[in-house]
């Protein structure tokens, strides 16, 4: 056994073990969030696709079966991960609906091809999958020969479709995350722990092994055989799985705490379109002014912004007004979202503290309602153009 084979085997076993362990944990938690079941399905599909180095040494007789079932597994990875993303960013508890079943159209076609391949004579299977030669088809009946050729053409198209499918879901994920992060600021005054920046880092990390895998898979089907299991790509995949497993098990849906407080559409995109958001509202200009006055009173007199956990539903309860009416007032009359409105008051409070007290910057940030020093610095620099330290030095001079 060569050193490279030992290395690939060790990395593959570690990756497979991690995938299996985390899939079992996610399945156990599926009652809390349906997205966990989707991610578990994604992990299992990845394990099926990448297990070739382990089977080569431990169970070579299963290699043909693995190659056959890899096609539907490969096509299942992207939609499964998409559903996980959707569950994290949904504004109500998310479950798979009937109109979303089209996402599994390609995996079902792949499953049909796999079932067809499994019932082929073992000699034909071995010739096509192991030897990579269609000479074996010369000895079979014309019907079976043309059926196999049709299956090979569909398989080739599915492999190319996988590349397109993956790019499609990458774009959908980026768009959804951008809309999700924008809508967080309509609901919460503190969003740092809900923005899921780790998904962006994961996309960059996964991009390299995904690109290598896509190139190798395309070359295998178009031009010449190419080994997709390289030491570099295998190690990157292990790192990506560790990263995803670590974050996914502790990440909660961003809107989870208001699932039962606000009834909204399933899609954040529908809520983020300001032009359609309030078209059926009955609020008059006098109503908007009245609500704006109540908001100013809640901020200036009651200082509700000092609550680090302040959200739109909490503010609505405190002034006995509908959350949607508050949101409309902020956007149409005050021309600001909830996040900037509340943090504007927090920065004003912090400016006064920096000028008139000897507290540390961290203490001032916490007193003003921020839950981290980084969030305080970002907001303060946005509103004043200076860091808190620069502002304090300038005010003292």
Short mmCIF file of the C-alpha atoms (twelve columns), coordinates in Angstrom:
data_MODEL
# 
_entry.id   MODEL 
# 
loop_
_atom_site.group_PDB 
_atom_site.id 
_atom_site.type_symbol 
_atom_site.label_atom_id 
_atom_site.label_alt_id 
_atom_site.label_comp_id 
_atom_site.label_asym_id 
_atom_site.label_seq_id 
_atom_site.Cartn_x 
_atom_site.Cartn_y 
_atom_site.Cartn_z 
_atom_site.pdbx_PDB_model_num 
ATOM 1   C CA . UNK A 1   0.000   0.000  0.000   1 
ATOM 2   C CA . UNK A 2   1.405   3.394  -1.016  1 
ATOM 3   C CA . UNK A 3   1.755   6.302  1.383   1 
ATOM 4   C CA . UNK A 4   -0.777  8.332  -0.615  1 
ATOM 5   C CA . UNK A 5   -3.365  5.562  -0.338  1 
ATOM 6   C CA . UNK A 6   -2.831  5.353  3.425   1 
ATOM 7   C CA . UNK A 7   -3.218  9.124  3.719   1 
ATOM 8   C CA . UNK A 8   -6.397  9.184  1.622   1 
ATOM 9   C CA . UNK A 9   -7.789  6.260  3.586   1 
ATOM 10  C CA . UNK A 10  -7.090  7.946  6.958   1 
ATOM 11  C CA . UNK A 11  -8.605  11.276 5.845   1 
ATOM 12  C CA . UNK A 12  -11.592 9.522  4.297   1 
ATOM 13  C CA . UNK A 13  -12.286 7.443  7.406   1 
ATOM 14  C CA . UNK A 14  -12.072 10.558 9.592   1 
ATOM 15  C CA . UNK A 15  -14.453 12.452 7.299   1 
ATOM 16  C CA . UNK A 16  -16.891 9.554  7.081   1 
ATOM 17  C CA . UNK A 17  -16.895 9.093  10.859  1 
ATOM 18  C CA . UNK A 18  -17.563 12.776 11.428  1 
ATOM 19  C CA . UNK A 19  -20.367 12.807 8.855   1 
ATOM 20  C CA . UNK A 20  -22.032 9.736  10.344  1 
ATOM 21  C CA . UNK A 21  -21.752 10.947 13.932  1 
ATOM 22  C CA . UNK A 22  -23.164 14.387 13.177  1 
ATOM 23  C CA . UNK A 23  -25.936 12.954 10.994  1 
ATOM 24  C CA . UNK A 24  -27.081 10.837 13.948  1 
ATOM 25  C CA . UNK A 25  -27.051 13.891 16.246  1 
ATOM 26  C CA . UNK A 26  -29.041 15.928 13.729  1 
ATOM 27  C CA . UNK A 27  -31.630 13.182 13.271  1 
ATOM 28  C CA . UNK A 28  -32.067 13.070 17.041  1 
ATOM 29  C CA . UNK A 29  -32.756 16.840 17.013  1 
ATOM 30  C CA . UNK A 30  -35.071 16.856 13.986  1 
ATOM 31  C CA . UNK A 31  -38.105 17.443 16.224  1 
ATOM 32  C CA . UNK A 32  -36.738 20.880 17.144  1 
ATOM 33  C CA . UNK A 33  -36.241 21.980 13.550  1 
ATOM 34  C CA . UNK A 34  -37.003 20.133 10.313  1 
ATOM 35  C CA . UNK A 35  -33.867 21.673 8.832   1 
ATOM 36  C CA . UNK A 36  -31.783 19.335 10.993  1 
ATOM 37  C CA . UNK A 37  -33.222 16.360 9.100   1 
ATOM 38  C CA . UNK A 38  -32.341 18.076 5.805   1 
ATOM 39  C CA . UNK A 39  -28.756 18.636 6.901   1 
ATOM 40  C CA . UNK A 40  -28.518 15.023 8.112   1 
ATOM 41  C CA . UNK A 41  -29.659 13.923 4.648   1 
ATOM 42  C CA . UNK A 42  -26.970 16.171 3.159   1 
ATOM 43  C CA . UNK A 43  -24.283 14.602 5.381   1 
ATOM 44  C CA . UNK A 44  -25.369 11.070 4.473   1 
ATOM 45  C CA . UNK A 45  -25.342 11.925 0.756   1 
ATOM 46  C CA . UNK A 46  -21.810 13.371 1.035   1 
ATOM 47  C CA . UNK A 47  -20.667 10.217 2.837   1 
ATOM 48  C CA . UNK A 48  -22.043 8.029  0.040   1 
ATOM 49  C CA . UNK A 49  -20.303 10.084 -2.634  1 
ATOM 50  C CA . UNK A 50  -16.854 10.220 -0.982  1 
ATOM 51  C CA . UNK A 51  -16.545 6.729  0.544   1 
ATOM 52  C CA . UNK A 52  -14.655 5.229  -2.425  1 
ATOM 53  C CA . UNK A 53  -11.134 5.300  -0.794  1 
ATOM 54  C CA . UNK A 54  -12.432 3.486  2.298   1 
ATOM 55  C CA . UNK A 55  -14.338 0.864  0.309   1 
ATOM 56  C CA . UNK A 56  -11.293 0.266  -1.879  1 
ATOM 57  C CA . UNK A 57  -9.413  -1.103 1.131   1 
ATOM 58  C CA . UNK A 58  -12.147 -2.369 3.448   1 
ATOM 59  C CA . UNK A 59  -14.900 -3.663 1.175   1 
ATOM 60  C CA . UNK A 60  -13.901 -3.635 -2.514  1 
ATOM 61  C CA . UNK A 61  -16.915 -5.786 -3.399  1 
ATOM 62  C CA . UNK A 62  -19.167 -2.807 -2.556  1 
ATOM 63  C CA . UNK A 63  -17.423 -0.364 -4.899  1 
ATOM 64  C CA . UNK A 64  -19.765 -1.039 -7.812  1 
ATOM 65  C CA . UNK A 65  -22.816 -0.453 -5.617  1 
ATOM 66  C CA . UNK A 66  -21.304 2.766  -4.290  1 
ATOM 67  C CA . UNK A 67  -20.722 4.038  -7.822  1 
ATOM 68  C CA . UNK A 68  -24.318 3.228  -8.739  1 
ATOM 69  C CA . UNK A 69  -25.946 4.989  -5.769  1 
ATOM 70  C CA . UNK A 70  -23.542 7.954  -5.905  1 
ATOM 71  C CA . UNK A 71  -25.549 9.603  -8.681  1 
ATOM 72  C CA . UNK A 72  -28.775 10.259 -6.726  1 
ATOM 73  C CA . UNK A 73  -26.710 11.006 -3.606  1 
ATOM 74  C CA . UNK A 74  -24.690 13.620 -5.492  1 
ATOM 75  C CA . UNK A 75  -27.859 15.295 -6.744  1 
ATOM 76  C CA . UNK A 76  -29.353 15.302 -3.226  1 
ATOM 77  C CA . UNK A 77  -26.562 17.293 -1.544  1 
ATOM 78  C CA . UNK A 78  -27.425 20.791 -2.825  1 
ATOM 79  C CA . UNK A 79  -31.230 20.753 -2.296  1 
ATOM 80  C CA . UNK A 80  -30.811 19.201 1.158   1 
ATOM 81  C CA . UNK A 81  -28.394 21.917 2.218   1 
ATOM 82  C CA . UNK A 82  -30.712 24.549 0.701   1 
ATOM 83  C CA . UNK A 83  -33.575 23.336 2.878   1 
ATOM 84  C CA . UNK A 84  -31.303 23.615 5.917   1 
ATOM 85  C CA . UNK A 85  -30.524 27.238 4.985   1 
ATOM 86  C CA . UNK A 86  -34.218 27.874 4.440   1 
ATOM 87  C CA . UNK A 87  -35.088 26.500 7.886   1 
ATOM 88  C CA . UNK A 88  -32.532 28.815 9.531   1 
ATOM 89  C CA . UNK A 89  -33.784 31.927 7.766   1 
ATOM 90  C CA . UNK A 90  -37.547 31.277 7.751   1 
ATOM 91  C CA . UNK A 91  -39.708 33.641 9.790   1 
ATOM 92  C CA . UNK A 92  -41.914 30.837 11.078  1 
ATOM 93  C CA . UNK A 93  -41.170 27.229 11.954  1 
ATOM 94  C CA . UNK A 94  -40.360 25.691 8.598   1 
ATOM 95  C CA . UNK A 95  -41.381 22.294 7.230   1 
ATOM 96  C CA . UNK A 96  -41.210 20.875 3.721   1 
ATOM 97  C CA . UNK A 97  -44.329 21.702 1.699   1 
ATOM 98  C CA . UNK A 98  -45.809 20.076 -1.389  1 
ATOM 99  C CA . UNK A 99  -44.831 22.884 -3.751  1 
ATOM 100 C CA . UNK A 100 -41.164 22.427 -2.748  1 
ATOM 101 C CA . UNK A 101 -40.938 18.806 -3.840  1 
ATOM 102 C CA . UNK A 102 -39.710 19.821 -7.296  1 
ATOM 103 C CA . UNK A 103 -36.284 20.337 -5.693  1 
ATOM 104 C CA . UNK A 104 -35.912 16.557 -5.656  1 
ATOM 105 C CA . UNK A 105 -36.742 16.058 -9.349  1 
ATOM 106 C CA . UNK A 106 -33.110 15.493 -10.359 1 
ATOM 107 C CA . UNK A 107 -32.350 13.135 -7.445  1 
ATOM 108 C CA . UNK A 108 -35.417 11.069 -8.405  1 
ATOM 109 C CA . UNK A 109 -34.229 10.793 -12.011 1 
ATOM 110 C CA . UNK A 110 -30.816 9.785  -10.671 1 
ATOM 111 C CA . UNK A 111 -32.464 7.190  -8.428  1 
ATOM 112 C CA . UNK A 112 -34.310 5.738  -11.433 1 
ATOM 113 C CA . UNK A 113 -30.988 5.388  -13.319 1 
ATOM 114 C CA . UNK A 114 -29.404 3.739  -10.269 1 
ATOM 115 C CA . UNK A 115 -32.241 1.224  -9.942  1 
ATOM 116 C CA . UNK A 116 -31.972 0.461  -13.661 1 
ATOM 117 C CA . UNK A 117 -28.202 -0.087 -13.295 1 
ATOM 118 C CA . UNK A 118 -28.662 -2.348 -10.277 1 
ATOM 119 C CA . UNK A 119 -30.815 -4.788 -12.267 1 
ATOM 120 C CA . UNK A 120 -28.313 -5.040 -15.137 1 
ATOM 121 C CA . UNK A 121 -26.337 -8.304 -15.445 1 
ATOM 122 C CA . UNK A 122 -23.213 -8.255 -13.271 1 
ATOM 123 C CA . UNK A 123 -20.971 -8.569 -16.320 1 
ATOM 124 C CA . UNK A 124 -22.451 -5.441 -17.862 1 
ATOM 125 C CA . UNK A 125 -22.137 -3.601 -14.558 1 
ATOM 126 C CA . UNK A 126 -18.481 -4.578 -14.202 1 
ATOM 127 C CA . UNK A 127 -17.636 -3.631 -17.774 1 
ATOM 128 C CA . UNK A 128 -19.260 -0.201 -17.559 1 
ATOM 129 C CA . UNK A 129 -18.390 0.797  -14.001 1 
ATOM 130 C CA . UNK A 130 -15.062 -0.899 -13.306 1 
ATOM 131 C CA . UNK A 131 -13.475 -1.301 -16.734 1 
ATOM 132 C CA . UNK A 132 -15.107 1.790  -18.207 1 
ATOM 133 C CA . UNK A 133 -15.604 -0.017 -21.519 1 
ATOM 134 C CA . UNK A 134 -18.845 -0.537 -23.440 1 
ATOM 135 C CA . UNK A 135 -17.505 -3.476 -25.456 1 
ATOM 136 C CA . UNK A 136 -19.463 -5.733 -23.120 1 
ATOM 137 C CA . UNK A 137 -22.690 -4.382 -24.670 1 
ATOM 138 C CA . UNK A 138 -21.915 -6.089 -27.981 1 
ATOM 139 C CA . UNK A 139 -22.919 -9.429 -26.522 1 
ATOM 140 C CA . UNK A 140 -26.317 -8.369 -25.123 1 
ATOM 141 C CA . UNK A 141 -29.691 -8.022 -26.846 1 
ATOM 142 C CA . UNK A 142 -30.340 -4.889 -28.945 1 
ATOM 143 C CA . UNK A 143 -33.118 -3.769 -26.586 1 
ATOM 144 C CA . UNK A 144 -30.826 -3.943 -23.556 1 
ATOM 145 C CA . UNK A 145 -27.971 -2.335 -25.479 1 
ATOM 146 C CA . UNK A 146 -30.024 0.691  -26.526 1 
ATOM 147 C CA . UNK A 147 -31.560 0.916  -23.046 1 
ATOM 148 C CA . UNK A 148 -28.090 1.082  -21.536 1 
ATOM 149 C CA . UNK A 149 -26.959 3.700  -24.052 1 
ATOM 150 C CA . UNK A 150 -30.020 5.776  -23.190 1 
ATOM 151 C CA . UNK A 151 -29.187 5.427  -19.500 1 
ATOM 152 C CA . UNK A 152 -25.578 6.505  -20.158 1 
ATOM 153 C CA . UNK A 153 -26.756 9.609  -22.006 1 
ATOM 154 C CA . UNK A 154 -29.133 10.504 -19.159 1 
ATOM 155 C CA . UNK A 155 -26.348 9.898  -16.643 1 
ATOM 156 C CA . UNK A 156 -24.019 12.210 -18.553 1 
ATOM 157 C CA . UNK A 157 -26.712 14.895 -18.647 1 
ATOM 158 C CA . UNK A 158 -27.347 14.473 -14.914 1 
ATOM 159 C CA . UNK A 159 -23.648 14.907 -14.130 1 
ATOM 160 C CA . UNK A 160 -23.569 18.142 -16.122 1 
ATOM 161 C CA . UNK A 161 -26.853 19.139 -14.452 1 
ATOM 162 C CA . UNK A 162 -25.223 18.680 -11.058 1 
ATOM 163 C CA . UNK A 163 -22.721 21.438 -11.830 1 
ATOM 164 C CA . UNK A 164 -25.546 23.739 -12.921 1 
ATOM 165 C CA . UNK A 165 -27.694 22.654 -9.966  1 
ATOM 166 C CA . UNK A 166 -24.936 23.475 -7.481  1 
ATOM 167 C CA . UNK A 167 -24.393 26.928 -8.985  1 
ATOM 168 C CA . UNK A 168 -28.164 27.518 -8.912  1 
ATOM 169 C CA . UNK A 169 -28.398 26.776 -5.188  1 
ATOM 170 C CA . UNK A 170 -25.304 28.842 -4.416  1 
ATOM 171 C CA . UNK A 171 -26.986 31.865 -5.996  1 
ATOM 172 C CA . UNK A 172 -30.282 31.142 -4.197  1 
ATOM 173 C CA . UNK A 173 -28.440 30.853 -0.887  1 
ATOM 174 C CA . UNK A 174 -26.567 34.143 -1.365  1 
ATOM 175 C CA . UNK A 175 -29.768 35.986 -2.303  1 
ATOM 176 C CA . UNK A 176 -31.713 34.510 0.605   1 
ATOM 177 C CA . UNK A 177 -28.976 35.286 3.149   1 
ATOM 178 C CA . UNK A 178 -28.746 38.887 1.947   1 
ATOM 179 C CA . UNK A 179 -32.509 39.343 2.275   1 
ATOM 180 C CA . UNK A 180 -32.519 37.558 5.618   1 
ATOM 181 C CA . UNK A 181 -29.793 39.809 7.047   1 
ATOM 182 C CA . UNK A 182 -31.591 42.904 5.789   1 
ATOM 183 C CA . UNK A 183 -34.871 41.777 7.342   1 
ATOM 184 C CA . UNK A 184 -33.209 41.016 10.675  1 
ATOM 185 C CA . UNK A 185 -32.765 44.755 11.032  1 
ATOM 186 C CA . UNK A 186 -36.519 45.257 10.702  1 
ATOM 187 C CA . UNK A 187 -37.106 43.027 13.740  1 
ATOM 188 C CA . UNK A 188 -34.068 43.125 16.038  1 
ATOM 189 C CA . UNK A 189 -31.874 45.864 17.454  1 
ATOM 190 C CA . UNK A 190 -28.992 43.411 17.901  1 
ATOM 191 C CA . UNK A 191 -28.239 41.084 14.985  1 
ATOM 192 C CA . UNK A 192 -24.580 40.164 15.371  1 
ATOM 193 C CA . UNK A 193 -25.215 36.602 16.571  1 
ATOM 194 C CA . UNK A 194 -27.992 36.010 14.037  1 
ATOM 195 C CA . UNK A 195 -26.286 37.049 10.805  1 
ATOM 196 C CA . UNK A 196 -24.657 33.625 10.211  1 
ATOM 197 C CA . UNK A 197 -21.442 34.976 8.793   1 
ATOM 198 C CA . UNK A 198 -19.988 31.504 9.191   1 
ATOM 199 C CA . UNK A 199 -22.024 30.419 6.145   1 
ATOM 200 C CA . UNK A 200 -20.093 32.865 3.993   1 
ATOM 201 C CA . UNK A 201 -16.812 31.496 5.329   1 
ATOM 202 C CA . UNK A 202 -18.078 27.965 4.683   1 
ATOM 203 C CA . UNK A 203 -18.960 28.860 1.080   1 
ATOM 204 C CA . UNK A 204 -15.403 30.072 0.493   1 
ATOM 205 C CA . UNK A 205 -13.963 26.961 2.132   1 
ATOM 206 C CA . UNK A 206 -16.195 24.552 0.211   1 
ATOM 207 C CA . UNK A 207 -15.716 26.403 -3.066  1 
ATOM 208 C CA . UNK A 208 -12.240 24.967 -3.681  1 
ATOM 209 C CA . UNK A 209 -13.015 21.235 -3.193  1 
ATOM 210 C CA . UNK A 210 -16.355 21.708 -4.996  1 
ATOM 211 C CA . UNK A 211 -14.554 23.241 -7.976  1 
ATOM 212 C CA . UNK A 212 -11.967 20.462 -8.059  1 
ATOM 213 C CA . UNK A 213 -14.661 17.814 -7.774  1 
ATOM 214 C CA . UNK A 214 -16.746 19.418 -10.535 1 
ATOM 215 C CA . UNK A 215 -13.755 19.622 -12.883 1 
ATOM 216 C CA . UNK A 216 -12.735 16.023 -12.206 1 
ATOM 217 C CA . UNK A 217 -16.266 14.721 -12.591 1 
ATOM 218 C CA . UNK A 218 -16.683 16.578 -15.874 1 
ATOM 219 C CA . UNK A 219 -13.349 15.291 -17.195 1 
ATOM 220 C CA . UNK A 220 -14.290 11.741 -16.244 1 
ATOM 221 C CA . UNK A 221 -17.455 11.998 -18.314 1 
ATOM 222 C CA . UNK A 222 -16.221 14.141 -21.215 1 
ATOM 223 C CA . UNK A 223 -12.548 13.571 -21.934 1 
ATOM 224 C CA . UNK A 224 -10.441 11.144 -19.941 1 
ATOM 225 C CA . UNK A 225 -10.310 9.444  -16.516 1 
ATOM 226 C CA . UNK A 226 -9.205  11.727 -13.701 1 
ATOM 227 C CA . UNK A 227 -8.724  10.946 -10.032 1 
ATOM 228 C CA . UNK A 228 -11.039 13.120 -7.923  1 
ATOM 229 C CA . UNK A 229 -9.595  11.908 -4.605  1 
ATOM 230 C CA . UNK A 230 -6.461  14.047 -4.231  1 
ATOM 231 C CA . UNK A 231 -4.725  14.654 -0.878  1 
ATOM 232 C CA . UNK A 232 -5.438  18.391 -1.114  1 
ATOM 233 C CA . UNK A 233 -9.149  18.144 -1.919  1 
ATOM 234 C CA . UNK A 234 -9.662  15.376 0.674   1 
ATOM 235 C CA . UNK A 235 -8.089  17.487 3.419   1 
ATOM 236 C CA . UNK A 236 -10.118 20.553 2.437   1 
ATOM 237 C CA . UNK A 237 -13.296 18.487 2.521   1 
ATOM 238 C CA . UNK A 238 -12.466 17.227 6.027   1 
ATOM 239 C CA . UNK A 239 -11.864 20.788 7.234   1 
ATOM 240 C CA . UNK A 240 -15.142 21.923 5.645   1 
ATOM 241 C CA . UNK A 241 -17.081 19.076 7.303   1 
ATOM 242 C CA . UNK A 242 -15.543 19.883 10.699  1 
ATOM 243 C CA . UNK A 243 -16.428 23.553 10.224  1 
ATOM 244 C CA . UNK A 244 -19.997 22.827 9.130   1 
ATOM 245 C CA . UNK A 245 -20.595 20.246 11.855  1 
ATOM 246 C CA . UNK A 246 -19.305 22.598 14.552  1 
ATOM 247 C CA . UNK A 247 -21.485 25.521 13.556  1 
ATOM 248 C CA . UNK A 248 -24.608 23.714 12.384  1 
ATOM 249 C CA . UNK A 249 -25.157 21.919 15.674  1 
ATOM 250 C CA . UNK A 250 -25.268 25.170 17.624  1 
ATOM 251 C CA . UNK A 251 -26.924 27.469 15.092  1 
ATOM 252 C CA . UNK A 252 -30.561 28.305 15.801  1 
ATOM 253 C CA . UNK A 253 -33.016 29.877 13.346  1 
ATOM 254 C CA . UNK A 254 -32.554 33.626 13.365  1 
ATOM 255 C CA . UNK A 255 -36.250 34.388 13.942  1 
ATOM 256 C CA . UNK A 256 -36.870 31.505 16.355  1 
ATOM 257 C CA . UNK A 257 -37.603 33.711 19.370  1 
ATOM 258 C CA . UNK A 258 -40.501 35.430 17.574  1 
ATOM 259 C CA . UNK A 259 -42.016 32.383 15.838  1 
ATOM 260 C CA . UNK A 260 -45.089 32.603 18.060  1 
ATOM 261 C CA . UNK A 261 -45.227 36.393 18.370  1 
ATOM 262 C CA . UNK A 262 -45.514 37.506 14.757  1 
ATOM 263 C CA . UNK A 263 -47.349 35.783 11.918  1 
ATOM 264 C CA . UNK A 264 -45.494 36.301 8.666   1 
ATOM 265 C CA . UNK A 265 -45.126 34.789 5.239   1 
ATOM 266 C CA . UNK A 266 -42.723 31.925 4.745   1 
ATOM 267 C CA . UNK A 267 -40.343 33.946 2.576   1 
ATOM 268 C CA . UNK A 268 -38.234 36.798 3.981   1 
ATOM 269 C CA . UNK A 269 -38.009 38.122 0.422   1 
ATOM 270 C CA . UNK A 270 -41.717 38.902 0.434   1 
ATOM 271 C CA . UNK A 271 -41.308 40.878 3.638   1 
ATOM 272 C CA . UNK A 272 -38.259 42.784 2.513   1 
ATOM 273 C CA . UNK A 273 -40.006 44.371 -0.480  1 
ATOM 274 C CA . UNK A 274 -41.007 47.681 1.008   1 
ATOM 275 C CA . UNK A 275 -43.187 48.658 -1.915  1 
ATOM 276 C CA . UNK A 276 -45.616 45.794 -1.261  1 
ATOM 277 C CA . UNK A 277 -45.293 45.517 2.479   1 
ATOM 278 C CA . UNK A 278 -47.902 48.044 3.566   1 
ATOM 279 C CA . UNK A 279 -50.136 48.426 0.521   1 
ATOM 280 C CA . UNK A 280 -53.211 47.140 2.421   1 
ATOM 281 C CA . UNK A 281 -52.559 49.164 5.582   1 
ATOM 282 C CA . UNK A 282 -55.320 51.429 6.905   1 
ATOM 283 C CA . UNK A 283 -52.941 53.797 8.715   1 
ATOM 284 C CA . UNK A 284 -53.470 57.497 8.012   1 
ATOM 285 C CA . UNK A 285 -50.872 60.215 8.314   1 
ATOM 286 C CA . UNK A 286 -52.287 61.122 11.743  1 
ATOM 287 C CA . UNK A 287 -51.990 57.466 12.809  1 
ATOM 288 C CA . UNK A 288 -48.362 57.389 11.716  1 
ATOM 289 C CA . UNK A 289 -47.613 60.590 13.640  1 
ATOM 290 C CA . UNK A 290 -49.320 59.222 16.765  1 
ATOM 291 C CA . UNK A 291 -47.293 56.001 16.652  1 
ATOM 292 C CA . UNK A 292 -44.094 57.981 15.988  1 
ATOM 293 C CA . UNK A 293 -44.779 60.070 19.104  1 
ATOM 294 C CA . UNK A 294 -45.320 56.904 21.160  1 
ATOM 295 C CA . UNK A 295 -42.013 55.539 19.881  1 
ATOM 296 C CA . UNK A 296 -40.151 58.718 20.778  1 
ATOM 297 C CA . UNK A 297 -41.633 58.595 24.267  1 
ATOM 298 C CA . UNK A 298 -40.667 54.948 24.699  1 
ATOM 299 C CA . UNK A 299 -37.092 55.730 23.700  1 
ATOM 300 C CA . UNK A 300 -36.549 59.079 25.414  1 
ATOM 301 C CA . UNK A 301 -38.584 58.640 28.583  1 
ATOM 302 C CA . UNK A 302 -38.588 54.868 29.191  1 
ATOM 303 C CA . UNK A 303 -35.195 54.294 27.542  1 
ATOM 304 C CA . UNK A 304 -36.243 50.919 26.168  1 
ATOM 305 C CA . UNK A 305 -33.166 50.922 23.932  1 
ATOM 306 C CA . UNK A 306 -31.063 50.020 26.980  1 
ATOM 307 C CA . UNK A 307 -32.524 46.506 26.811  1 
ATOM 308 C CA . UNK A 308 -29.944 44.493 24.826  1 
ATOM 309 C CA . UNK A 309 -32.647 41.962 23.873  1 
ATOM 310 C CA . UNK A 310 -35.070 44.578 22.512  1 
ATOM 311 C CA . UNK A 311 -36.994 43.399 19.457  1 
ATOM 312 C CA . UNK A 312 -39.894 44.717 17.417  1 
ATOM 313 C CA . UNK A 313 -42.458 42.479 19.175  1 
ATOM 314 C CA . UNK A 314 -41.182 43.562 22.619  1 
ATOM 315 C CA . UNK A 315 -41.385 47.214 21.658  1 
ATOM 316 C CA . UNK A 316 -44.881 46.672 20.233  1 
ATOM 317 C CA . UNK A 317 -46.048 45.162 23.517  1 
ATOM 318 C CA . UNK A 318 -44.582 48.008 25.541  1 
ATOM 319 C CA . UNK A 319 -46.491 50.691 23.599  1 
ATOM 320 C CA . UNK A 320 -49.543 48.523 22.870  1 
ATOM 321 C CA . UNK A 321 -49.252 48.786 19.085  1 
ATOM 322 C CA . UNK A 322 -49.104 46.261 16.257  1 
ATOM 323 C CA . UNK A 323 -45.538 45.303 15.199  1 
ATOM 324 C CA . UNK A 324 -46.502 45.857 11.561  1 
ATOM 325 C CA . UNK A 325 -47.772 49.357 12.355  1 
ATOM 326 C CA . UNK A 326 -44.484 50.191 14.103  1 
ATOM 327 C CA . UNK A 327 -42.512 48.844 11.160  1 
ATOM 328 C CA . UNK A 328 -44.609 50.904 8.753   1 
ATOM 329 C CA . UNK A 329 -44.141 54.027 10.848  1 
ATOM 330 C CA . UNK A 330 -40.374 53.568 11.000  1 
ATOM 331 C CA . UNK A 331 -40.052 52.978 7.267   1 
ATOM 332 C CA . UNK A 332 -42.581 55.495 5.925   1 
ATOM 333 C CA . UNK A 333 -42.497 58.369 8.420   1 
ATOM 334 C CA . UNK A 334 -39.075 58.140 10.072  1 
ATOM 335 C CA . UNK A 335 -37.322 56.590 7.040   1 
ATOM 336 C CA . UNK A 336 -35.283 54.184 9.147   1 
ATOM 337 C CA . UNK A 337 -35.370 50.471 10.016  1 
ATOM 338 C CA . UNK A 338 -35.806 49.174 13.543  1 
ATOM 339 C CA . UNK A 339 -32.118 48.294 13.961  1 
ATOM 340 C CA . UNK A 340 -30.831 51.763 13.054  1 
ATOM 341 C CA . UNK A 341 -33.596 53.496 14.998  1 
ATOM 342 C CA . UNK A 342 -32.744 51.768 18.276  1 
ATOM 343 C CA . UNK A 343 -28.977 51.870 17.811  1 
ATOM 344 C CA . UNK A 344 -29.159 55.574 17.069  1 
ATOM 345 C CA . UNK A 345 -30.440 56.096 20.616  1 
ATOM 346 C CA . UNK A 346 -27.827 53.746 22.002  1 
ATOM 347 C CA . UNK A 347 -25.034 55.715 20.348  1 
ATOM 348 C CA . UNK A 348 -26.461 58.992 21.717  1 
ATOM 349 C CA . UNK A 349 -26.497 57.457 25.190  1 
ATOM 350 C CA . UNK A 350 -22.918 56.245 24.757  1 
ATOM 351 C CA . UNK A 351 -21.756 59.676 23.556  1 
ATOM 352 C CA . UNK A 352 -23.092 61.256 26.722  1 
ATOM 353 C CA . UNK A 353 -21.401 58.588 28.853  1 
ATOM 354 C CA . UNK A 354 -18.080 59.012 27.049  1 
ATOM 355 C CA . UNK A 355 -18.199 62.739 27.665  1 
ATOM 356 C CA . UNK A 356 -19.428 62.790 31.269  1 
ATOM 357 C CA . UNK A 357 -18.136 59.607 32.923  1 
ATOM 358 C CA . UNK A 358 -14.907 57.733 33.532  1 
ATOM 359 C CA . UNK A 359 -16.312 54.318 32.678  1 
ATOM 360 C CA . UNK A 360 -14.433 52.003 30.352  1 
ATOM 361 C CA . UNK A 361 -15.538 51.766 26.740  1 
ATOM 362 C CA . UNK A 362 -16.778 48.202 27.304  1 
ATOM 363 C CA . UNK A 363 -18.859 49.245 30.327  1 
ATOM 364 C CA . UNK A 364 -20.367 52.107 28.360  1 
ATOM 365 C CA . UNK A 365 -21.194 49.765 25.474  1 
ATOM 366 C CA . UNK A 366 -22.964 47.321 27.794  1 
ATOM 367 C CA . UNK A 367 -24.803 50.115 29.621  1 
ATOM 368 C CA . UNK A 368 -26.042 51.521 26.313  1 
ATOM 369 C CA . UNK A 369 -27.650 48.221 25.285  1 
ATOM 370 C CA . UNK A 370 -24.962 46.742 23.021  1 
ATOM 371 C CA . UNK A 371 -24.068 43.128 23.652  1 
ATOM 372 C CA . UNK A 372 -20.494 43.230 22.350  1 
ATOM 373 C CA . UNK A 373 -17.645 45.676 21.959  1 
ATOM 374 C CA . UNK A 374 -17.396 45.012 18.218  1 
ATOM 375 C CA . UNK A 375 -21.082 45.822 17.640  1 
ATOM 376 C CA . UNK A 376 -20.651 49.028 19.650  1 
ATOM 377 C CA . UNK A 377 -17.595 50.135 17.668  1 
ATOM 378 C CA . UNK A 378 -19.335 49.421 14.345  1 
ATOM 379 C CA . UNK A 379 -22.474 51.362 15.271  1 
ATOM 380 C CA . UNK A 380 -20.548 54.246 16.861  1 
ATOM 381 C CA . UNK A 381 -18.291 54.657 13.826  1 
ATOM 382 C CA . UNK A 382 -21.336 54.576 11.537  1 
ATOM 383 C CA . UNK A 383 -23.125 57.411 13.367  1 
ATOM 384 C CA . UNK A 384 -20.172 59.604 14.349  1 
ATOM 385 C CA . UNK A 385 -17.400 58.781 11.906  1 
ATOM 386 C CA . UNK A 386 -15.090 58.219 14.870  1 
ATOM 387 C CA . UNK A 387 -14.219 55.392 17.217  1 
ATOM 388 C CA . UNK A 388 -15.395 55.737 20.833  1 
ATOM 389 C CA . UNK A 389 -11.804 56.386 21.965  1 
ATOM 390 C CA . UNK A 390 -11.330 59.125 19.361  1 
ATOM 391 C CA . UNK A 391 -14.629 60.711 20.329  1 
ATOM 392 C CA . UNK A 392 -13.737 60.672 24.021  1 
ATOM 393 C CA . UNK A 393 -10.321 62.227 23.388  1 
ATOM 394 C CA . UNK A 394 -11.877 64.899 21.220  1 
ATOM 395 C CA . UNK A 395 -14.584 65.725 23.778  1 
ATOM 396 C CA . UNK A 396 -12.013 65.971 26.593  1 
ATOM 397 C CA . UNK A 397 -9.776  68.286 24.584  1 
# 
